[in-house]
Amino acid sequence: MQTYFAGETGVAVIGAGHAGIEAALAAARLGVPTTVFTIQLDAVGNCPCNPSIGGTAKGHLVREIDALGGEMGRAADACTLQSRMLNRGKGPAVHSLRAQIDRTAYSRRMKHTLEQTPGLSLLQAEVVDLRPAEGRWQVSTRLGAVYAAEAVILCTGTFLGGKVFVGEVSYPSGPDGLFPAAFLPDALRALGISLRRFKTGTPARVLRSSIDFSGLEVQPGDEPVVPFSYDTETPPENQRVCHITWTNDETRRVILENLDRSPLYAGEIQGIGPRYCPSIEDKMVRFPDRSRHQLFIEPCGLETEEMYLQGMSSSLPEEVQQAFYHTIPGLEHAQIMRSAYAIEYDCCDPTALSPALEFKDLPGLYGAGQFNGSSGYEEAAAQGLIAGINAARKVLGRPRFVLDRASSYIGTLIDDLITKGVNDPYRMMTSRSEYRLLLRQDNADERLTPLGRELGLISDARWEKFCRKQAQKEAELRRVQRTSLPPGDALNAILTAKGTAPVTTGVRLADLLRRPQITYADLAPVDPTRPPLPAAVLESVEIALKYEGYIKKQQAQVEEMRRLEQKRLPADLDYSAIAGLRLEAREKLQALRPENVGQAGRISGVSPADISVLLIYLAAARP
């Protein structure tokens, strides 16, 4: 095929999904010319699965992206249909925001944001080849255009070698019937990148008017609505409700009788699916004692009648899908507008990446999102942001930017990927963070906005707002520590009503707020000197007081972790020559080449005893 030189760019981003968007915006906002290549311009920021942003642990990621200067939180707030704070019945460490969004409005907004960003070019083109050339990267498209780039970020999502399955039917495809990236996998293999097959799936979409909502449980949004973004001045409004229904024995019968027609169980699908988001047929097999499974009926947008059936992904034949959906209360006459399908795709082994998400053996080449073996829009966006920052900093000749596990869920996500690897699509969960009390969603700005400011991604107005909030928090902490309330009937009535002991002497506000039963709102009638403060400031102060002891304990754990992180391991260290290391540890360390002792300790197969051996070796080798 005849080719031609089409131009140069600083950073080339391949893919314009959630990872590609954040990568491109970060790079361009840091002043590096950036070009985004996408197979279909109308699919920028597409949500091929659930039309929602956030969720358990995922809401933390969105807040962190926003705190660093990313875009996902602002876009989600602007396109919110319904907002809910999950896990309110538990402690603040696991509170997570989730918003049902208008998927087409979200896509349009993200595309327009890319179009309006200075230094960013958005191009509809399929990348078919990628190779190093004269210290740069050569990016070739299917139409013969060749671009030179100083750094490249692979954000291919489920397009890379994509193949769709519906029953006995399978064909090459990306999500939502778009073209797959059919040629790029061979180019990546030629670079020595090891690829594996993963699989994900999505439920059917059905026509709203064909659903009988009369007997279904209504799931309203929360009031007041809490926005994702610290930039959002006016919180979004709840504009739609969701509904809940359940499968039953008849649903199970239809699915199990047709299980042999599922490509998953017939052996047609080779890719490994997400452990924590199984298809409905997989649920029926894996949980045979469960009599029913929950199904959420969720709107896809304000200007569409499509409804998303959350919890019912499937790869069964279309006619079987119609049969089992019709067994479910409310869906007896449901009209399927888009059938459920499974999709296989190629992804890399993330242990080949550095903490900056750069390939260790291919300088200037980065990976982000599902290409790195993760699942989810939020995980993808978080990685895209970090890859974009680091690609831009490499072009600018600046040091890489790395977040550790104690700084953020983003740091935990990336550390898990590059040190532990993945056997199935990785999903972020609060249980994955050993420091989750420190890494709450409410304090994401406190943890990360100063870093975003140093990077150059936080505006002056945003920084002033942040500094004002921190000053308010510190002033209020001082006030409640210094202010005492005398015993009295009004105060004791409040304490008794809340199930906690009355007081007979003066008591500091801080000590009252440390009581689990007492909140700021409870003490308002007896706290006349309280200044008017935003709810976020009051929440932050209350959490700091209530969990002070636990927070100090986790901070001590963080200090020990960071002590080990500072003990660097030479890149050329021969682990096979270190006496005392177990064979498995030698093999894992030699293959993964951790950068420091802390990272080595998180590798599966490396024991505390092996870490002790490494520490002794490093001490003996020190000049």
Secondary structure, DSSP 8 states (H G I E B T S, - for coil): ---EEEEEEEEEEE--SHHHHHHHHHHHHTT--EEEEES-GGGTT--SS-SEEE-TTHHHHHHHHHHHT-SHHHHHHHTEEEEEEETTTS-GGG-EEEEEE-HHHHHHHHHHHHHHSTTEEEEE--EEEEEEETTEEEEEETTSEEEEEEEEEE--TT-BT-EEEETTEEEE--GGG---B-SHHHHHHHTT--EEEEEEEE--EEEGGGS--TTSEEE---SS---S-TT-SS-------EEEEE--HHHHHHHHHTGGG-TTTTT---SB--TTS--HHHHHHH-TT----EEEEEE--TT--EEEEET----S-HHHHHHHHTTSTT-TT--EEE--EEEEEEEE-GGGB-TTSBBTTSTTEEE-GGGGTB-SHHHHHHHHHHHHHHHHHHHTT-------TTT-HHHHHHHIIIII--SS-B---GGG-TTTTTS-STTHHHHHHHHHHHHT-S-HHHHHHHHHHHHHHHHHHHHHHH-EE---HHHHHHHHHTTS---SS-EEHHHHHTSTT--HHHHGGG-TT-----HHHHHHHHHHHHTHHHHHHHHHHHHHHHHHHTSB--TT--GGG-TT--HHHHHHHHHH--SBHHHHHTSTT--HHHHHHHHHHHHHH--
